[in-house]
Amino acid sequence: MTRSLWNAAGVALLLLATAVPVHAQAQLQWLGWDAGMEEAQKTGRPILVDVYADWCGWCKRMDRDVYANAEVREYLATRFVTVKLDAEAALPAHYQGRDYTSSTLADRFKVTGYPTMIFVRANGDHIINVPGYVPADRFLLVLRYISEGHLDRGVDWDTFSRKQSSPRQPPSQPTPGNAFRSR
């Protein structure tokens, strides 16, 4: 009887272990500003800075719908260093030899609304800001546009996004609002 209990427990554990797809297991490690800059310098990966405010409903939706998306999580976990920056906090942050707080650093990057995603090269150079909520499928395009070097090669965002259109949205249809704006 004990042996059958052990067999049942083993089968249950096996079922639980295989119930979660491998790609869904990718976890984002959100770092603070200074730790993220240090990690990017070590790994050579660009930084995604999620600038948020505690009261911001769209920021919470970004967390719930976009950053929780398995494809987005996996892409970010393998291609970017991810940083959370509370734009209303007074946490110390250092950038390009100067001392800031989280709030003054957000000002330094000209953040005027939340959420705003700031992209920074591993060496600390600012790439671009993407303001506002961006749906997961569109956000994946933004991530690819930056990490695969399309922006650096001068590829126009509209041209890139049109070429990447999914079967659900043929190129002949208008695209949703501009999810990618330079500041």
C-alpha positions in Angstrom: 0.0 0.0 0.0 2.9 2.4 0.8 4.4 1.7 -2.6 1.2 2.7 -4.4 1.1 6.0 -2.5 4.7 6.7 -3.5 3.8 5.9 -7.1 0.8 8.2 -7.0 2.8 11.0 -5.5 5.5 10.6 -8.2 2.9 10.7 -11.0 1.3 13.8 -9.4 4.6 15.6 -9.2 5.5 14.6 -12.8 2.1 16.0 -14.0 2.7 19.2 -12.1 6.2 19.6 -13.4 5.1 19.2 -17.0 1.9 21.3 -16.7 3.8 24.6 -17.0 5.4 25.3 -20.4 9.1 25.9 -20.4 8.8 29.4 -21.9 6.4 30.4 -19.2 9.0 29.8 -16.6 11.2 32.7 -17.7 11.2 35.2 -14.9 12.0 38.9 -15.1 14.5 40.1 -12.6 13.6 43.8 -12.0 16.6 45.7 -10.7 17.1 49.1 -9.2 18.8 51.8 -11.4 22.4 51.4 -10.1 22.2 47.6 -10.1 20.7 47.6 -13.6 23.5 49.8 -15.0 26.1 47.6 -13.4 24.5 44.4 -14.8 24.2 45.9 -18.3 27.9 46.8 -18.2 28.8 43.2 -17.2 26.5 41.6 -19.8 26.6 44.1 -22.6 22.8 43.9 -22.9 20.7 47.1 -23.3 18.5 48.3 -20.4 14.7 48.6 -20.4 13.7 51.1 -17.6 10.0 50.9 -16.7 9.2 54.3 -15.2 6.1 54.1 -13.1 4.1 55.7 -10.3 2.4 53.7 -7.6 -1.0 55.4 -8.3 -0.8 54.8 -12.1 -3.5 52.5 -13.4 -1.9 52.1 -16.8 1.4 51.1 -15.1 -0.4 48.3 -13.2 -2.0 47.2 -16.5 1.4 47.1 -18.1 2.6 44.8 -15.3 -0.5 42.6 -15.5 -1.0 42.4 -19.3 2.4 43.0 -20.9 5.2 42.1 -18.5 3.3 39.0 -17.4 3.0 37.8 -21.0 5.2 34.7 -21.5 6.7 35.9 -24.8 7.5 39.3 -23.5 9.0 37.9 -20.3 11.1 35.4 -22.2 12.3 38.1 -24.7 13.2 40.6 -21.9 14.9 37.9 -19.7 17.2 36.9 -22.5 17.9 40.2 -24.3 17.6 43.1 -21.8 18.4 44.1 -18.3 15.2 45.2 -16.7 15.0 48.1 -14.3 12.0 49.6 -12.4 12.2 53.3 -11.6 9.6 54.9 -9.3 9.4 58.4 -10.8 8.1 59.8 -7.5 10.6 58.2 -5.2 13.7 59.8 -3.7 15.9 56.7 -4.0 19.5 57.5 -4.9 20.6 56.8 -8.5 23.9 57.6 -10.3 24.1 58.3 -14.0 27.0 59.7 -16.1 29.0 60.8 -13.1 26.1 62.6 -11.4 23.9 61.9 -8.4 20.2 61.8 -8.9 17.1 60.6 -7.1 14.6 58.4 -8.9 12.4 61.4 -9.4 15.1 63.7 -10.8 16.4 60.9 -13.0 13.0 60.6 -14.6 13.1 64.3 -15.2 16.6 64.0 -16.7 15.1 61.6 -19.3 12.2 64.0 -19.9 9.5 61.6 -18.6 6.2 63.5 -18.5 3.7 60.6 -18.1 3.4 57.0 -16.9 4.2 54.4 -17.8 7.2 55.4 -19.9 9.8 52.8 -21.0 13.3 54.2 -21.4 15.8 52.3 -23.4 19.5 52.7 -22.6 22.6 51.1 -24.1 24.8 49.0 -21.9 27.3 51.8 -21.9 24.7 54.2 -20.5 23.8 56.1 -23.7 20.1 56.9 -24.0 18.4 55.2 -27.0 14.8 56.3 -26.9 11.7 56.7 -24.7 8.4 54.9 -25.4 5.6 56.7 -23.5 2.3 55.1 -22.5 0.7 51.7 -22.4 1.8 49.4 -25.3 -0.1 46.1 -25.8 2.1 43.0 -25.6 2.2 42.2 -29.3 3.2 45.7 -30.2 5.7 45.9 -27.3 7.4 42.7 -28.6 7.9 44.6 -31.9 9.4 47.5 -30.1 11.8 45.2 -28.2 12.9 43.5 -31.5 13.3 46.8 -33.2 15.7 48.0 -30.6 17.5 44.7 -29.6 18.0 43.5 -33.2 19.6 46.8 -34.2 16.9 48.1 -36.6 16.9 51.5 -35.0 20.7 51.7 -35.1 20.7 50.9 -38.8 18.2 53.7 -39.5 15.3 51.5 -40.3 12.1 53.6 -40.1 9.6 52.3 -37.4 6.7 52.4 -39.8 8.6 50.3 -42.4 9.8 47.9 -39.7 6.4 47.4 -38.2 4.7 47.0 -41.6 7.1 44.2 -42.5 6.5 42.5 -39.2 2.7 42.7 -39.4 1.0 39.5 -38.3 -1.7 37.7 -40.3 -4.2 39.2 -37.9 -3.3 42.7 -39.2 -2.5 42.8 -42.8 -0.1 45.6 -43.9 -3.0 47.2 -45.9 -4.9 48.0 -42.7 -4.0 51.0 -40.6 -1.8 50.3 -37.6 -2.8 51.1 -34.1 -1.6 54.4 -32.6 2.1 55.2 -32.7 3.5 52.9 -30.0 7.0 54.1 -30.7 7.9 57.8 -30.4 11.3 59.3 -30.1 11.8 62.2 -27.7 
